[in-house]
Amino acid sequence: MCTNGGGVNPVRAAVLIGNLPQTNDNASTFLSTPAPAIKALAFTLPAGNNYSLDNVILRLRDYETGGNPLVQIRNDVGGSDPGSTVLASFTNPTPQGLGTFNYTFTPTGPLTFTAGTKYWLYVTTTFGAFSWLGSNPGITPTGIATLSGVRLSSNGGSSFNNSTTFNSFQINATEITGPVASTPEPGAIAALSLFGLGLLGVKGRRNEG
């Protein structure tokens, strides 16, 4: 809960959608250049409040120095594939080399997820190679939002196909709610009343002269 001006604007950090922690790392999507593979997962927010993007966590293997993951939130255009409009880009975390780690990607700017709207988590690479891991059997992502599609491109986005691999990830966001009008405490009301009467008294004394 945080205060904002004269009212109270309650916020709540939440898992917007995700399937961490994983149960194992027995599935993966290999992303490499040239003609990079692209993995895109769609999710739809319910009706209600909007959410502001906090970060995205991906479970990656062998993300080494020189590699350059490209992680984005993209729009939806009503079809089966991600749109071309980039709504959020991310600063890449420092690579930890060979091995499997959870990496947190921080957005380069703010993004508000609108209630009742579909979005895409879009992951590829512009240089180097790494694996985006998943559990097997797969763990269906859950959270505030609902999974709405899992697509894979093996030709740099020229075409996409359905994928059965639920890669391990988590999108964290903060719920945005409207300001709540504050009701003054009875003591505060009494104090304000006395203050007002005092001002009237001062004004009256000034008028007497």
One Martini backbone bead per residue (centre of mass of N, CA, C, O) as a GRO file, in nm:
protein
  209
    1MET     BB    1   0.095   0.036   0.024
    2CYS     BB    2   0.041   0.365  -0.116
    3THR     BB    3   0.083   0.701  -0.125
    4ASN     BB    4  -0.114   0.972  -0.306
    5GLY     BB    5  -0.141   1.237  -0.179
    6GLY     BB    6  -0.475   1.258  -0.058
    7GLY     BB    7  -0.466   0.955  -0.120
    8VAL     BB    8  -0.516   0.606  -0.184
    9ASN     BB    9  -0.295   0.373  -0.371
   10PRO     BB   10  -0.336   0.061  -0.425
   11VAL     BB   11  -0.094  -0.208  -0.448
   12ARG     BB   12  -0.010  -0.526  -0.636
   13ALA     BB   13   0.198  -0.769  -0.651
   14ALA     BB   14   0.231  -1.002  -0.935
   15VAL     BB   15   0.156  -1.282  -1.119
   16LEU     BB   16   0.057  -1.270  -1.429
   17ILE     BB   17   0.252  -1.505  -1.558
   18GLY     BB   18   0.341  -1.861  -1.506
   19ASN     BB   19   0.585  -2.169  -1.424
   20LEU     BB   20   0.715  -2.101  -1.160
   21PRO     BB   21   0.863  -2.350  -1.063
   22GLN     BB   22   1.031  -2.596  -1.181
   23THR     BB   23   1.075  -2.956  -1.211
   24ASN     BB   24   1.253  -2.932  -1.476
   25ASP     BB   25   1.497  -2.954  -1.780
   26ASN     BB   26   1.365  -3.155  -2.032
   27ALA     BB   27   1.304  -2.892  -2.194
   28SER     BB   28   1.341  -2.705  -2.517
   29THR     BB   29   1.458  -2.398  -2.681
   30PHE     BB   30   1.653  -2.325  -2.956
   31LEU     BB   31   1.852  -2.023  -2.984
   32SER     BB   32   1.970  -1.892  -3.301
   33THR     BB   33   2.216  -1.805  -3.534
   34PRO     BB   34   2.080  -1.782  -3.807
   35ALA     BB   35   1.764  -1.771  -3.844
   36PRO     BB   36   1.595  -1.735  -3.591
   37ALA     BB   37   1.437  -1.843  -3.342
   38ILE     BB   38   1.088  -1.817  -3.222
   39LYS     BB   39   0.921  -1.743  -2.915
   40ALA     BB   40   0.558  -1.737  -2.850
   41LEU     BB   41   0.345  -1.603  -2.588
   42ALA     BB   42   0.013  -1.590  -2.502
   43PHE     BB   43  -0.189  -1.337  -2.321
   44THR     BB   44  -0.483  -1.272  -2.109
   45LEU     BB   45  -0.662  -1.038  -1.963
   46PRO     BB   46  -0.881  -0.956  -1.748
   47ALA     BB   47  -1.118  -0.809  -1.615
   48GLY     BB   48  -1.047  -0.480  -1.475
   49ASN     BB   49  -0.745  -0.422  -1.393
   50ASN     BB   50  -0.450  -0.294  -1.434
   51TYR     BB   51  -0.094  -0.340  -1.533
   52SER     BB   52   0.243  -0.316  -1.439
   53LEU     BB   53   0.550  -0.369  -1.545
   54ASP     BB   54   0.840  -0.525  -1.405
   55ASN     BB   55   0.918  -0.831  -1.518
   56VAL     BB   56   1.128  -1.097  -1.662
   57ILE     BB   57   1.154  -1.455  -1.640
   58LEU     BB   58   1.418  -1.676  -1.750
   59ARG     BB   59   1.512  -2.010  -1.837
   60LEU     BB   60   1.858  -2.058  -1.898
   61ARG     BB   61   2.104  -2.202  -2.124
   62ASP     BB   62   2.407  -2.094  -2.218
   63TYR     BB   63   2.451  -1.788  -2.140
   64GLU     BB   64   2.688  -1.595  -2.296
   65THR     BB   65   2.928  -1.406  -2.375
   66GLY     BB   66   2.781  -1.218  -2.653
   67GLY     BB   67   2.509  -1.263  -2.610
   68ASN     BB   68   2.162  -1.164  -2.755
   69PRO     BB   69   1.887  -1.131  -2.632
   70LEU     BB   70   1.532  -1.104  -2.736
   71VAL     BB   71   1.296  -0.923  -2.544
   72GLN     BB   72   0.932  -0.901  -2.571
   73ILE     BB   73   0.640  -0.702  -2.601
   74ARG     BB   74   0.348  -0.769  -2.787
   75ASN     BB   75   0.105  -0.745  -2.992
   76ASP     BB   76  -0.230  -0.796  -3.109
   77VAL     BB   77  -0.416  -0.889  -3.433
   78GLY     BB   78  -0.622  -1.159  -3.413
   79GLY     BB   79  -0.444  -1.397  -3.446
   80SER     BB   80  -0.191  -1.655  -3.408
   81ASP     BB   81   0.018  -1.418  -3.407
   82PRO     BB   82   0.234  -1.194  -3.354
   83GLY     BB   83   0.293  -0.883  -3.357
   84SER     BB   84   0.496  -0.589  -3.461
   85THR     BB   85   0.451  -0.440  -3.195
   86VAL     BB   86   0.653  -0.285  -2.961
   87LEU     BB   87   0.591  -0.238  -2.610
   88ALA     BB   88   0.852  -0.397  -2.493
   89SER     BB   89   1.174  -0.373  -2.362
   90PHE     BB   90   1.501  -0.516  -2.261
   91THR     BB   91   1.739  -0.568  -2.027
   92ASN     BB   92   2.009  -0.751  -2.014
   93PRO     BB   93   2.152  -0.974  -1.842
   94THR     BB   94   2.411  -1.116  -1.703
   95PRO     BB   95   2.602  -1.356  -1.800
   96GLN     BB   96   2.685  -1.708  -1.671
   97GLY     BB   97   2.708  -1.916  -1.876
   98LEU     BB   98   2.746  -2.218  -1.817
   99GLY     BB   99   2.429  -2.322  -1.759
  100THR     BB  100   2.152  -2.288  -1.523
  101PHE     BB  101   1.927  -1.998  -1.519
  102ASN     BB  102   1.768  -1.728  -1.375
  103TYR     BB  103   1.650  -1.449  -1.566
  104THR     BB  104   1.631  -1.093  -1.536
  105PHE     BB  105   1.418  -0.873  -1.713
  106THR     BB  106   1.429  -0.529  -1.774
  107PRO     BB  107   1.264  -0.263  -1.849
  108THR     BB  108   1.314   0.039  -2.039
  109GLY     BB  109   1.003   0.085  -1.980
  110PRO     BB  110   0.687   0.150  -1.951
  111LEU     BB  111   0.395  -0.077  -1.892
  112THR     BB  112   0.048  -0.117  -1.966
  113PHE     BB  113  -0.183  -0.348  -1.888
  114THR     BB  114  -0.485  -0.417  -2.033
  115ALA     BB  115  -0.779  -0.500  -1.973
  116GLY     BB  116  -0.883  -0.754  -2.193
  117THR     BB  117  -0.590  -0.812  -2.317
  118LYS     BB  118  -0.366  -0.917  -2.568
  119TYR     BB  119  -0.042  -1.077  -2.550
  120TRP     BB  120   0.326  -1.101  -2.617
  121LEU     BB  121   0.588  -1.321  -2.569
  122TYR     BB  122   0.914  -1.242  -2.712
  123VAL     BB  123   1.174  -1.481  -2.818
  124THR     BB  124   1.522  -1.427  -2.899
  125THR     BB  125   1.812  -1.369  -3.121
  126THR     BB  126   2.102  -1.168  -3.248
  127PHE     BB  127   2.324  -1.341  -3.078
  128GLY     BB  128   2.394  -1.642  -3.055
  129ALA     BB  129   2.331  -1.904  -2.797
  130PHE     BB  130   2.038  -2.071  -2.649
  131SER     BB  131   1.829  -2.209  -2.390
  132TRP     BB  132   1.482  -2.253  -2.339
  133LEU     BB  133   1.336  -2.384  -2.078
  134GLY     BB  134   1.155  -2.688  -1.968
  135SER     BB  135   0.918  -2.895  -1.868
  136ASN     BB  136   0.886  -3.271  -1.822
  137PRO     BB  137   0.618  -3.218  -1.800
  138GLY     BB  138   0.431  -2.964  -1.861
  139ILE     BB  139   0.369  -2.626  -1.745
  140THR     BB  140   0.103  -2.443  -1.716
  141PRO     BB  141   0.041  -2.130  -1.728
  142THR     BB  142  -0.026  -1.897  -1.459
  143GLY     BB  143  -0.263  -1.642  -1.327
  144ILE     BB  144  -0.409  -1.361  -1.404
  145ALA     BB  145  -0.355  -1.464  -1.668
  146THR     BB  146  -0.413  -1.625  -1.989
  147LEU     BB  147  -0.338  -1.861  -2.191
  148SER     BB  148  -0.338  -1.812  -2.579
  149GLY     BB  149  -0.052  -1.925  -2.684
  150VAL     BB  150   0.194  -2.133  -2.880
  151ARG     BB  151   0.481  -2.025  -3.070
  152LEU     BB  152   0.690  -2.121  -3.364
  153SER     BB  153   0.995  -2.010  -3.521
  154SER     BB  154   1.249  -2.117  -3.786
  155ASN     BB  155   1.250  -1.822  -3.986
  156GLY     BB  156   1.238  -1.531  -3.839
  157GLY     BB  157   0.898  -1.497  -3.877
  158SER     BB  158   0.758  -1.593  -4.146
  159SER     BB  159   0.661  -1.837  -3.960
  160PHE     BB  160   0.416  -2.028  -3.767
  161ASN     BB  161   0.381  -2.269  -3.499
  162ASN     BB  162   0.285  -2.491  -3.297
  163SER     BB  163   0.351  -2.551  -2.945
  164THR     BB  164   0.429  -2.788  -2.662
  165THR     BB  165   0.627  -2.591  -2.516
  166PHE     BB  166   0.662  -2.489  -2.175
  167ASN     BB  167   0.830  -2.248  -2.090
  168SER     BB  168   1.026  -2.101  -1.845
  169PHE     BB  169   0.837  -1.844  -1.667
  170GLN     BB  170   0.789  -1.483  -1.566
  171ILE     BB  171   0.541  -1.230  -1.508
  172ASN     BB  172   0.572  -0.923  -1.352
  173ALA     BB  173   0.326  -0.724  -1.166
  174THR     BB  174   0.123  -0.426  -1.104
  175GLU     BB  175  -0.149  -0.323  -0.965
  176ILE     BB  176  -0.403  -0.095  -1.080
  177THR     BB  177  -0.559   0.149  -0.882
  178GLY     BB  178  -0.767   0.362  -0.770
  179PRO     BB  179  -0.832   0.615  -0.588
  180VAL     BB  180  -0.899   0.661  -0.243
  181ALA     BB  181  -1.117   0.805  -0.053
  182SER     BB  182  -1.074   0.994   0.231
  183THR     BB  183  -1.179   0.975   0.569
  184PRO     BB  184  -1.207   1.167   0.820
  185GLU     BB  185  -1.148   1.187   1.128
  186PRO     BB  186  -1.320   1.302   1.395
  187GLY     BB  187  -1.081   1.467   1.512
  188ALA     BB  188  -1.023   1.625   1.251
  189ILE     BB  189  -1.296   1.761   1.227
  190ALA     BB  190  -1.283   1.913   1.497
  191ALA     BB  191  -1.025   2.073   1.438
  192LEU     BB  192  -1.134   2.222   1.189
  193SER     BB  193  -1.366   2.362   1.332
  194LEU     BB  194  -1.197   2.524   1.535
  195PHE     BB  195  -1.027   2.669   1.324
  196GLY     BB  196  -1.266   2.817   1.191
  197LEU     BB  197  -1.363   2.967   1.445
  198GLY     BB  198  -1.100   3.119   1.492
  199LEU     BB  199  -1.103   3.282   1.231
  200LEU     BB  200  -1.368   3.429   1.291
  201GLY     BB  201  -1.266   3.569   1.548
  202VAL     BB  202  -1.040   3.734   1.419
  203LYS     BB  203  -1.217   3.885   1.218
  204GLY     BB  204  -1.401   4.016   1.428
  205ARG     BB  205  -1.181   4.180   1.577
  206ARG     BB  206  -1.093   4.345   1.333
  207ASN     BB  207  -1.380   4.483   1.285
  208GLU     BB  208  -1.401   4.642   1.560
  209GLY     BB  209  -1.186   4.873   1.481
   0.00000   0.00000   0.00000
